[in-house]
């Protein structure tokens, strides 16, 4: 024997445990290498003659876009309806796997592989599933997956193309202009209108806006003063006249 049971740090039981652990690690590594990465959404195996119509849930109608071969990268596919705008594009593909994108919500994708056996159905329960990667058929031993024979893209009947949502920019607030004050233009008065505005009162010609002359009781004091002064001046002139007459007589 290469190792003795009397060796201080080793025993046959510990050696056996190490051998078993190594074998388990090697087997898990071999399984990982034999199975390539799966799709972003897990698939389920269904029967050989499955179609979108018979795979739909109860009470739901699915229509399909079918590709009767392995899809090619950069190819686009549409429904048989020429007026439909639905479109599926293969973004990456090999004989066993492919990636896809679409301009509408997809309900499911069925991938049939090889001759005989079933296929893999990938369901998309969301309301805006427009792409997936790494879709494949049923695994085939250690060689990966069966070669793809056809693919069916299933969608809800009546589906239409809906544009992706884009954020809207709020419009700037509108500014209110300050109120404008109308300019006052003086009105020109024609000569005829100006002449018509004149009024004659007690021999005085008045113009609209003038003040009437003082008359009546308002002018009594002035008239009394003027009369007194006139009377005094007349008496003085009379006295002077008499004096001159007396001088000439003597």
C-alpha positions in Angstrom: 0.0 0.0 0.0 1.1 3.6 -0.8 -0.4 4.9 2.4 -0.4 3.3 5.9 -3.3 3.5 8.3 -0.7 4.2 11.0 0.1 7.6 9.3 -0.7 10.3 11.8 -2.7 12.7 9.4 -4.4 10.2 7.1 -7.0 7.4 7.2 -8.6 5.2 4.5 -12.0 6.5 5.5 -11.0 10.1 4.8 -9.4 9.2 1.5 -12.7 7.5 0.4 -14.7 10.6 1.2 -12.3 12.7 -0.9 -12.7 10.4 -3.9 -16.5 10.5 -3.7 -16.6 14.3 -3.5 -14.3 14.6 -6.5 -16.6 12.3 -8.5 -19.7 14.4 -7.7 -18.0 17.7 -8.7 -16.9 16.1 -12.0 -20.4 14.8 -12.8 -22.1 18.2 -12.1 -19.5 19.9 -14.3 -20.2 17.4 -17.1 -24.0 18.2 -16.9 -23.4 21.9 -17.0 -21.3 21.6 -20.2 -23.8 19.3 -21.8 -26.7 21.7 -21.4 -26.4 25.2 -22.9 -28.1 28.3 -21.4 -31.9 28.2 -21.5 -34.2 31.0 -22.6 -34.9 34.0 -20.5 -38.4 32.5 -19.9 -38.5 28.7 -19.0 -40.3 26.5 -21.5 -42.5 23.4 -21.2 -42.6 20.3 -23.4 -45.9 19.9 -25.3 -47.2 17.4 -27.9 -45.9 16.9 -31.4 -49.0 18.4 -33.3 -49.4 21.4 -31.0 -50.6 24.6 -32.6 -51.3 28.1 -31.2 -55.0 27.5 -31.5 -55.0 24.3 -29.4 -52.4 25.5 -26.9 -54.3 28.7 -25.9 -55.9 28.7 -22.4 -59.7 28.0 -22.2 -61.8 30.9 -23.4 -58.8 32.5 -25.2 -58.1 32.6 -28.9 -54.5 32.6 -30.2 -53.5 33.4 -33.7 -50.0 32.6 -35.0 -47.1 33.6 -37.3 -45.5 30.3 -38.4 -42.0 29.8 -39.7 -41.8 26.3 -41.4 -38.0 26.0 -40.9 -35.3 27.1 -38.6 -35.4 30.9 -38.5 -32.6 33.0 -39.9 -30.9 35.9 -38.3 -32.1 39.4 -39.4 -35.2 37.9 -41.1 -38.7 39.4 -40.4 -42.0 37.6 -40.5 -45.6 38.8 -40.6 -49.1 37.2 -40.5 -50.7 36.0 -43.7 -53.0 39.1 -43.5 -51.4 41.6 -45.9 -52.9 44.5 -44.1 -51.5 43.5 -40.7 -48.6 45.6 -39.3 -47.6 42.9 -36.8 -43.9 41.9 -37.3 -41.4 39.5 -35.7 -37.7 39.9 -36.3 -35.0 37.2 -35.6 -32.1 39.0 -34.1 -29.8 36.0 -33.6 -30.0 32.4 -34.8 -28.3 29.1 -35.2 -29.7 25.7 -36.1 -30.6 25.0 -32.5 -31.3 28.4 -30.8 -32.5 31.9 -31.7 -33.4 35.3 -30.3 -36.4 37.3 -31.3 -38.1 40.8 -31.0 -41.5 42.1 -32.1 -43.5 45.3 -32.4 -46.5 43.8 -30.4 -47.1 41.8 -27.3 -46.4 38.0 -27.6 -48.5 35.4 -25.8 -46.3 32.4 -26.4 -43.7 30.9 -28.8 -43.6 27.2 -29.7 -40.4 25.6 -31.0 -40.6 22.2 -32.7 -37.4 20.2 -33.2 -36.3 17.1 -35.1 -38.6 14.4 -36.4 -40.9 12.8 -33.8 -41.3 14.0 -30.3 -42.8 17.2 -29.2 -41.6 20.8 -28.9 -41.0 23.4 -26.2 -43.6 26.1 -25.5 -42.5 29.4 -24.0 -45.4 31.4 -22.4 -45.4 35.1 -21.9 -48.1 36.1 -19.4 -47.3 39.8 -19.3 -49.0 42.5 -21.3 -45.9 43.8 -23.1 -43.6 40.9 -23.9 -41.8 41.9 -27.1 -38.5 39.9 -27.0 -36.6 36.8 -25.7 -33.3 35.1 -26.1 -32.0 31.5 -26.3 -35.1 29.7 -27.4 -34.6 26.1 -28.4 -36.3 22.7 -29.0 -36.2 19.6 -26.8 -32.7 18.7 -25.4 -31.0 15.9 -27.4 -28.6 13.9 -25.3 -25.2 15.5 -24.9 -25.4 17.2 -28.3 -27.4 20.2 -27.1 -30.9 20.3 -28.6 -32.8 18.9 -31.5 -32.5 20.9 -34.7 -35.4 23.3 -35.2 -38.0 22.2 -37.7 -40.6 25.0 -37.3 -41.5 27.9 -34.9 -45.0 29.3 -34.1 -45.3 32.8 -32.6 -48.7 32.9 -30.8 -50.5 36.1 -30.0 -54.0 37.1 -28.8 -56.6 37.5 -31.5 -57.3 41.1 -32.3 -53.8 42.3 -31.3 -52.7 45.5 -32.9 -49.4 47.4 -33.0 -49.1 49.7 -30.0 -46.3 52.3 -30.0 -43.9 52.4 -27.0 -44.7 55.1 -24.4 -42.6 58.2 -24.5 -42.5 60.8 -21.8 -44.3 64.0 -22.6 -42.8 67.4 -22.0 -45.0 69.9 -20.1 -45.8 73.0 -22.1 -44.4 76.2 -20.5 -46.9 78.4 -18.7 -48.5 81.0 -20.9 -47.8 84.6 -19.9 -50.6 87.2 -19.8 -49.8 90.5 -21.4 -50.5 93.5 -19.2 -53.7 95.4 -20.2 -53.1 98.3 -22.5 -54.5 101.7 -21.8 -56.1 103.4 -24.8 -54.6 106.8 -25.6 -57.0 109.7 -25.2 -57.0 111.9 -28.3 -58.4 115.4 -27.8 -61.4 116.1 -30.0 -61.0 119.0 -32.4 -64.0 121.5 -32.2 -65.1 122.9 -35.5 -65.5 126.7 -35.8 -69.3 126.2 -36.3 -69.5 124.2 -33.1 -67.4 126.8 -31.2 -69.6 129.7 -32.5 -72.7 127.7 -31.4 -71.3 127.3 -27.9 -71.3 131.2 -27.4 -74.3 132.7 -25.6 -75.3 136.4 -25.3 -76.6 137.4 -21.8 -77.5 141.1 -21.1 -75.4 142.3 -24.0 -72.4 140.2 -22.9 -71.2 137.4 -25.2 -70.3 134.4 -23.2 -68.3 131.3 -24.2 -69.0 127.9 -22.6 -66.8 127.7 -19.5 -66.6 131.5 -18.9 -67.9 133.1 -15.6 -71.0 135.3 -15.8 -70.4 139.1 -15.0 -71.6 140.2 -11.5 -75.1 141.6 -11.7 -78.0 142.4 -9.3 -77.3 142.3 -5.5 -73.8 141.0 -6.0 -72.8 144.5 -7.6 -74.8 146.8 -5.2 -71.9 147.9 -3.1 -69.8 148.8 -6.1 -72.6 150.9 -7.6 -73.2 152.7 -4.4 -69.6 153.7 -4.0 -69.4 154.9 -7.6 -72.6 157.0 -7.1 -71.2 158.6 -3.9 -67.9 159.5 -5.6 -69.8 161.0 -8.6 -72.1 163.1 -6.3 -69.1 164.4 -4.3 -67.3 165.3 -7.5 -70.4 167.2 -8.8 -70.8 169.2 -5.5 -67.1 170.1 -5.6 -67.5 171.4 -9.2 -70.6 173.3 -8.3 -68.9 175.1 -5.4 -65.9 176.0 -7.6 -68.3 177.4 -10.2 -70.1 179.6 -7.6 -66.8 180.9 -6.2 -65.6 182.0 -9.6 -68.9 183.8 -10.2 -68.6 185.7 -6.9 -65.1 186.8 -7.7 -66.0 188.2 -11.1 -69.0 190.1 -9.6 -66.9 191.9 -7.1 
